[in-house]
Amino acid sequence: MEQYKFGSVARADAPPISLQAVWTADNGRIPPWKGDYHHDLNTQLSYWPAYSGNHLTEAMGYINHMEQNKANYKRYTKLYFGAEGIAVPGVTTLDGTEMGGWIQYSLSPTVSSWLAQHYYLQWRYSMDRAFLKNKAYPWIKGTALFLENITVKDANGHRKLKISSSPEINDNDLSAWFLENTNYDLALMKFTFKAAAELATELGLKTEAAKWSKLLNEFDDFSITNNDELKFAPTLDYKESHRHFSHMMAIHPLGLIKWEDGAKAQSIIKNTIQLLDKVGPDYWCGYSYSWLANMKARAKDGEGAAKDLEIFAKAFCSVNSFHLNGDQTKSGLSKFQYRPFTLEGNFAFASGLQEMLLQSYAGFIEIMPAIPAEWKDASFKNLRTEGAFLVSAKKKTDR
């Protein structure tokens, strides 16, 4: 059903998916947030199921939108940051013009880095070398150049932003700013330089690849507790419920901390997820459950992923299946009990199911890596992997 919705609103030659796309709530009013583009999570999650779901043509609407607005983004980059390269406002109009809002997310310096991942995924899942040369690498290079220009080195020689934040953490308050990199900004910057080096190498640009690799190595490690739990920032542990899992970007969607990397990475992933569940869902909304299902699938926890997807579908959606953000059952699954309709939770749900069925982000293809034991029979047809392979599989258990 979610893929049907995706097919209804994603076109290569049409505007990308906004908060509500072609739909609105049934209350006779204009939609919340007026249908603009929020790049602090909403647009990104909406395209998660495009790649393994084998809908790359439809996903090009997102890329084409960014390509068409690139000159406007560069104008904004010079105006606001006084720098060359590519930065994107976190909240924009249809033509990419900044709309404002809380500075921490509406004018964040790492928005273009999160958008860069979609260029990267489009390349990895298509292996289209013309796209790599003409669109993917130029965007990622422009983002890397911007980050190189605005970061500085601290006393230890580690590269950082002069001031850092994490979406919606401490809201629009002075305490929302940090003098050290948050794990959110750090993950996105590391991803940018890692991807830039990889794509430059693919294109035979050895000097540029070496430059990006050098810059990547100038960043510090992620901030974790003594119990291997990711923090928001070096000075702020995860200790209160929050709907935006920004501190966990390195786990998913960026895949910089992978289960496949061994015991240390597994400890960080497992303990960070356990802490998230322990602190609880008081201030989660529907997309939080969908996002967490993706993370649990990456941790090979099929039962946990399925449980979170079931909670999303039963408690955070209307009878017509659309995501309403708050807990509609009022059963303690969130203190949010409102009903603003947005789409990203629906599409992150589809992505979570795909992650349970097929994974390829770690450099190899893994079939049904995270399905619950009670799923005796399961099948899928023509899902797509990195490397541009189509995979179909069927599991049948004799009873």
Salt bridges, closest charged atoms under 4 A:
GLU2 OE1 - LYS5 NZ 2.97
ASP26 OD1 - ARG339 NH1 3.48
ASP36 OD1 - HIS38 ND1 2.92
GLU58 OE1 - HIS55 ND1 3.62
GLU67 OE2 - LYS70 NZ 3.56
GLU84 OE2 - LYS78 NZ 3.82
GLU98 OE1 - ARG75 NH2 2.81
GLU148 OE1 - LYS211 NZ 3.11
GLU168 OE1 - ARG243 NE 2.79
GLU180 OE2 - LYS160 NZ 3.62
GLU202 OE2 - ARG129 NH1 2.72
GLU208 OE2 - LYS141 NZ 3.35
GLU218 OE2 - LYS153 NZ 3.33
GLU218 OE1 - ARG159 NE 2.82
GLU218 OE2 - LYS214 NZ 2.81
ASP220 OD2 - HIS158 ND1 3.58
ASP228 OD1 - LYS264 NZ 2.61
ASP237 OD1 - LYS231 NZ 3.56
GLU260 OE2 - LYS300 NZ 2.69
ASP261 OD2 - LYS258 NZ 3.69
ASP277 OD2 - LYS296 NZ 3.06
ASP282 OD2 - LYS335 NZ 3.71
ASP308 OD2 - LYS296 NZ 3.01
GLU344 OE2 - HIS323 ND1 3.18
GLU355 OE2 - ARG298 NH2 3.09
GLU366 OE1 - LYS300 NZ 3.07
ASP377 OD2 - ARG399 NH1 3.15
GLU386 OE1 - ARG124 NE 2.95
